[in-house]
Amino acid sequence: MNTVLIVEDEKMIRQGIKSMIQRSGVPVQTIIECSNGQMALEVLQSQQIDVMFTDIRMPKMDGITLVQEMQKFQRRPLTVVISGYDDFSYAVEMLRMGVKEYLVKPIAVTDVSESLHRVTEEIFQEKR
């Protein structure tokens, strides 16, 4: 996998997710970090991202709006939502927009690793 984008407003959580990705066993060339959805949208417009991990509640642009805006792109990253809210309506809405996984905080290394392995397998299958 080439590039993973982490969108999370809390720096410690963002760095924790990055560390979990690095320890997942999935080879990732580049990890980009953004502190809000607006920054992430700018990255998505300018670079090819394979996988995106995003929070829902963030300043400037939340994860729901980010995923909605992302629908306009021809090539969208496979997306994993990491949220502090286990609200079923959030999960349903995000899954309807094509999100692949919905993880509830606090997350464990195994949660990130397993999600990353599943989306990596999906990318591999698409390339076949």
Beta strands, then each sheet from edge to edge (+ up, - down):
strand 1: 3-7
strand 2: 30-34
strand 3: 51-54
strand 4: 78-83
strand 5: 101-104
sheet 1: 2+ 1+ 3+ 4+ 5+
end
